[in-house]
Amino acid sequence: MDTAVLQTYLHIVDEGSFAAAARRMGISKSLCSKYISDLEDSLGTRLLTRSTRSVRPTPAGRDYYQKIREVMGQLQAANESVKQLSVHPSGPLRIGFPLAYTLKVLGPHMMRFIETHPDIQLEAVLDDRHTDVIGQGFDAVIRIGELGDSSLYARRLHSARILVVAAPDYLAEHGTPERPEDLTGHRCLHYSNLRGAGTWPFRDGSETLYQKIQPAFATNSAEMMRTAVLEARGIALMPEFMIEDELRSGALVPVLARFALPDLPVNLVYPSRKNMTAALKAFLDFTAGLKLEA
């Protein structure tokens, strides 16, 4: 039932007048009268007793008035509560994060977000899988790599550098490739969260070469991939942020360094720009202000 009709009824009882109720509602007296006539017809009972001087509720009308006033009060309180949530950052916020990226790059900043917004209950779900934002109930997720066609919205956070790397022991035993096509003679390890398992992209000047590979091993786990390449199982294409310590220590070394690799975009992906919660807006604003490097 239209809440305008119910609110009109409450005003009529409060004011004791159709004309006064119409003024409060900003409608004509005739429309006000039609509202009540239709309401009484739908309920099958008379709610108001009309005279030339006043309008009074019938016994059924008084009981209906009390119940409707309580319901309308609850509805107004619910509306105000939701409006407040849209203004003040508070309430639950469920974000999906890639595990290794978050621990290496984003983690230190997340504690500051929690401190800045104590009324937001952040649930950080760390998972290297490609999560379904809507189906799994996320407010947003962070995705690394090129995005497929989607109805989702994305905000670029930054770009991550990727490298081809291997353990010195592997290269000592199998040799060091000099050009991308040399990879056909090597064991290639593929981090499957990066798109394109069948090809690795290399830039040679202004030209991009898509080198065909046959992965000897593939996984969506950054930790398992790092373990495999450290144990000299093959040559891997990996984001630099996953292996910074190993590169510094010499446990891993770059391969094909003169062939530039395209950076990986890192995006915050969310379902809609309209009617987002204040908590999600606060997170979007927070990440937009970060100086991230990876």
C-alpha positions as CSV (number, residue, x, y, z in Angstrom):
1,M,0.0,0.0,0.0
2,D,1.2,3.5,-0.8
3,T,2.7,5.1,2.3
4,A,1.5,8.5,1.1
5,V,-2.1,7.2,1.6
6,L,-1.3,6.0,5.1
7,Q,0.5,9.3,6.0
8,T,-2.5,11.2,4.7
9,Y,-4.8,9.2,7.0
10,L,-2.5,10.0,10.0
11,H,-2.6,13.7,9.2
12,I,-6.4,13.8,8.9
13,V,-6.8,12.2,12.4
14,D,-4.1,14.5,13.8
15,E,-5.6,17.7,12.3
16,G,-9.3,16.7,12.4
17,S,-9.6,18.1,8.9
18,F,-9.2,17.0,5.3
19,A,-8.1,20.5,4.2
20,A,-5.4,20.8,6.9
21,A,-4.1,17.3,6.1
22,A,-4.0,18.2,2.3
23,R,-1.9,21.2,3.1
24,R,0.6,19.2,5.1
25,M,0.8,16.6,2.3
26,G,1.0,19.3,-0.4
27,I,-1.9,17.7,-2.3
28,S,-5.4,18.9,-3.2
29,K,-8.3,18.3,-0.9
30,S,-10.0,16.2,-3.5
31,L,-7.0,13.9,-3.8
32,C,-6.9,13.7,0.0
33,S,-10.5,12.6,0.0
34,K,-9.9,10.0,-2.7
35,Y,-7.0,8.5,-0.8
36,I,-9.3,7.9,2.2
37,S,-12.2,6.6,0.2
38,D,-9.9,4.1,-1.6
39,L,-8.4,3.1,1.7
40,E,-11.8,2.5,3.3
41,D,-12.9,0.5,0.3
42,S,-9.7,-1.7,0.4
43,L,-10.2,-2.4,4.1
44,G,-14.0,-2.9,3.8
45,T,-14.7,-0.6,6.8
46,R,-15.3,3.0,7.6
47,L,-12.4,4.7,9.3
48,L,-13.6,8.2,9.7
49,T,-16.9,9.9,10.7
50,R,-17.4,13.1,8.8
51,S,-19.5,16.1,9.8
52,T,-19.6,19.7,8.6
53,R,-17.4,20.8,11.5
54,S,-14.9,18.0,12.0
55,V,-13.6,14.6,11.1
56,R,-13.2,11.9,13.8
57,P,-12.0,8.3,13.6
58,T,-14.5,5.5,14.2
59,P,-13.5,2.9,16.8
60,A,-11.9,0.8,14.0
61,G,-10.3,4.0,12.7
62,R,-8.7,4.8,16.1
63,D,-7.3,1.2,16.3
64,Y,-6.0,1.5,12.8
65,Y,-4.5,4.9,13.5
66,Q,-2.5,3.6,16.5
67,K,-1.1,0.7,14.5
68,I,-0.3,2.7,11.4
69,R,1.4,5.4,13.5
70,E,3.7,2.7,15.0
71,V,4.5,1.2,11.6
72,M,5.2,4.6,10.0
73,G,7.5,5.5,12.9
74,Q,9.4,2.3,12.4
75,L,9.7,2.9,8.7
76,Q,11.0,6.5,9.3
77,A,13.5,5.2,11.7
78,A,14.7,2.5,9.2
79,N,15.0,5.2,6.5
80,E,17.0,7.5,8.7
81,S,19.3,4.6,9.7
82,V,20.1,3.7,6.1
83,K,20.6,7.4,5.3
84,Q,23.1,7.6,8.1
85,L,25.0,4.6,6.8
86,S,25.3,6.4,3.5
87,V,26.9,9.4,5.1
88,H,29.0,8.0,8.0
89,P,31.5,5.2,7.1
90,S,30.3,2.3,9.3
91,G,29.1,-1.2,9.1
92,P,30.4,-4.4,7.4
93,L,32.8,-4.3,4.4
94,R,33.9,-7.5,2.7
95,I,36.9,-7.2,0.4
96,G,38.7,-9.9,-1.5
97,F,42.5,-9.6,-1.6
98,P,45.2,-11.7,-3.5
99,L,47.3,-13.3,-0.8
100,A,50.9,-12.6,-1.7
101,Y,50.1,-9.1,-3.0
102,T,48.4,-8.1,0.1
103,L,51.1,-9.4,2.5
104,K,53.9,-7.9,0.4
105,V,52.4,-4.6,-0.8
106,L,49.0,-3.6,0.7
107,G,49.1,-5.2,4.2
108,P,50.9,-2.3,6.0
109,H,48.3,0.2,4.7
110,M,45.3,-1.9,5.8
111,M,46.0,-1.4,9.6
112,R,45.9,2.4,8.9
113,F,42.5,2.0,7.2
114,I,41.2,0.2,10.3
115,E,42.5,2.8,12.6
116,T,41.1,5.7,10.5
117,H,37.6,4.1,10.2
118,P,36.9,2.3,13.6
119,D,33.2,1.9,12.8
120,I,33.8,-0.1,9.7
121,Q,34.0,-3.9,10.3
122,L,36.4,-4.9,7.5
123,E,36.5,-8.6,6.5
124,A,39.7,-9.1,4.5
125,V,39.4,-12.4,2.5
126,L,42.9,-13.4,1.3
127,D,42.6,-15.8,-1.6
128,D,44.6,-16.1,-4.8
129,R,41.6,-17.5,-6.7
130,H,39.6,-15.5,-9.2
131,T,36.6,-14.6,-6.9
132,D,33.1,-13.9,-8.0
133,V,32.4,-10.4,-6.6
134,I,28.6,-10.6,-6.5
135,G,28.1,-14.4,-6.2
136,Q,30.4,-14.6,-3.2
137,G,29.0,-11.5,-1.4
138,F,32.0,-9.2,-1.8
139,D,31.7,-5.5,-1.8
140,A,34.9,-5.3,-3.9
141,V,38.0,-7.4,-4.8
142,I,41.5,-6.5,-5.9
143,R,42.5,-8.2,-9.2
144,I,46.0,-8.3,-10.7
145,G,46.2,-8.5,-14.5
146,E,44.2,-7.6,-17.5
147,L,40.4,-7.6,-16.7
148,G,38.0,-9.5,-18.9
149,D,34.8,-8.1,-20.3
150,S,32.5,-7.5,-17.3
151,S,29.6,-5.3,-16.0
152,L,31.8,-4.6,-13.0
153,Y,33.5,-1.2,-12.4
154,A,37.2,-1.0,-11.8
155,R,39.6,1.6,-10.4
156,R,43.3,1.3,-11.2
157,L,45.5,1.3,-8.1
158,H,48.9,1.0,-9.8
159,S,50.9,-1.3,-12.1
160,A,53.1,-4.2,-11.0
161,R,56.3,-5.1,-12.7
162,I,56.8,-8.7,-13.9
163,L,60.0,-10.6,-14.5
164,V,61.2,-13.8,-16.0
165,V,63.4,-15.5,-13.3
166,A,65.2,-18.7,-12.4
167,A,67.4,-20.2,-9.7
168,P,71.1,-20.1,-10.5
169,D,71.3,-23.9,-10.1
170,Y,68.7,-24.4,-12.8
171,L,70.5,-22.1,-15.2
172,A,73.9,-23.8,-14.4
173,E,72.3,-27.2,-15.4
174,H,70.1,-26.2,-18.3
175,G,71.7,-23.0,-19.6
176,T,70.5,-19.5,-19.8
177,P,68.0,-18.5,-22.6
178,E,69.2,-15.6,-24.7
179,R,66.0,-14.9,-26.6
180,P,62.3,-15.6,-25.9
181,E,62.2,-18.4,-28.5
182,D,64.9,-20.2,-26.4
183,L,62.2,-20.9,-23.8
184,T,60.9,-23.8,-26.0
185,G,63.8,-25.8,-24.7
186,H,63.2,-25.0,-21.0
187,R,60.8,-26.0,-18.3
188,C,58.5,-23.1,-17.9
189,L,56.6,-22.5,-14.6
190,H,53.4,-20.5,-14.9
191,Y,51.5,-18.5,-12.3
192,S,48.0,-19.1,-13.5
193,N,46.5,-16.0,-12.0
194,L,48.3,-14.3,-14.9
195,R,46.3,-14.6,-18.1
196,G,47.7,-16.3,-21.1
197,A,49.2,-19.7,-19.9
198,G,50.0,-20.5,-23.5
199,T,52.1,-17.4,-24.3
200,W,54.4,-15.0,-22.5
201,P,54.5,-11.4,-23.9
202,F,57.9,-9.8,-24.5
203,R,58.7,-6.4,-25.9
204,D,61.6,-6.0,-28.3
205,G,61.7,-2.2,-29.0
206,S,58.3,-1.2,-30.3
207,E,57.3,-4.8,-31.1
208,T,55.6,-7.2,-28.8
209,L,56.5,-10.8,-29.1
210,Y,54.1,-13.5,-27.8
211,Q,56.2,-16.4,-27.1
212,K,54.5,-19.8,-27.1
213,I,55.3,-22.0,-24.1
214,Q,54.3,-25.3,-22.7
215,P,54.0,-25.0,-18.9
216,A,55.7,-27.8,-17.1
217,F,53.9,-26.7,-14.0
218,A,51.1,-24.2,-13.3
219,T,49.5,-23.0,-10.0
220,N,47.4,-20.1,-8.7
221,S,49.4,-20.2,-5.5
222,A,52.1,-17.5,-5.3
223,E,53.8,-19.4,-2.5
224,M,53.9,-22.7,-4.4
225,M,55.2,-20.9,-7.5
226,R,57.9,-19.3,-5.5
227,T,58.9,-22.6,-4.0
228,A,59.0,-24.3,-7.4
229,V,61.3,-21.7,-9.0
230,L,63.5,-21.5,-5.9
231,E,64.0,-25.3,-6.0
232,A,65.3,-25.0,-9.5
233,R,62.3,-26.6,-11.1
234,G,62.3,-24.2,-14.1
235,I,61.9,-20.7,-15.4
236,A,59.0,-18.6,-14.1
237,L,57.2,-15.4,-15.1
238,M,56.3,-13.7,-11.8
239,P,55.3,-10.3,-10.4
240,E,58.4,-8.6,-8.9
241,F,56.7,-8.0,-5.5
242,M,56.5,-11.7,-4.9
243,I,60.3,-12.3,-5.2
244,E,62.0,-9.0,-4.1
245,D,63.8,-10.7,-1.2
246,E,65.0,-13.6,-3.4
247,L,66.3,-11.2,-6.1
248,R,68.2,-9.2,-3.5
249,S,69.8,-12.3,-2.0
250,G,70.6,-13.8,-5.4
251,A,68.5,-16.9,-4.8
252,L,66.7,-15.9,-8.0
253,V,68.1,-14.1,-11.0
254,P,66.4,-12.3,-13.9
255,V,66.4,-14.0,-17.3
256,L,65.9,-12.3,-20.7
257,A,66.3,-9.0,-18.9
258,R,66.8,-7.0,-22.1
259,F,63.3,-7.9,-23.3
260,A,60.8,-5.7,-21.4
261,L,57.6,-7.3,-20.1
262,P,54.4,-5.3,-19.9
263,D,53.4,-4.3,-16.4
264,L,50.4,-5.9,-14.7
265,P,47.5,-3.6,-13.9
266,V,46.3,-3.8,-10.3
267,N,42.6,-2.9,-10.0
268,L,40.0,-2.5,-7.3
269,V,36.8,-4.0,-8.8
270,Y,33.3,-3.4,-7.5
271,P,29.7,-4.0,-8.7
272,S,28.3,-0.5,-9.0
273,R,29.0,3.2,-8.7
274,K,25.4,3.9,-7.7
275,N,24.2,3.8,-4.1
276,M,27.4,2.3,-2.7
277,T,27.8,2.2,1.0
278,A,29.8,4.8,2.9
279,A,32.1,2.0,4.0
280,L,33.0,1.1,0.4
281,K,33.3,4.7,-0.6
282,A,35.7,5.2,2.3
283,F,37.8,2.3,1.1
284,L,37.8,3.6,-2.5
285,D,38.9,7.0,-1.3
286,F,41.6,5.4,1.0
287,T,43.1,3.3,-1.8
288,A,43.0,6.2,-4.2
289,G,45.3,8.2,-1.8
290,L,47.9,5.4,-1.5
291,K,51.3,5.6,-3.1
292,L,51.7,2.0,-4.1
293,E,54.7,0.5,-5.9
294,A,55.2,-3.1,-6.9
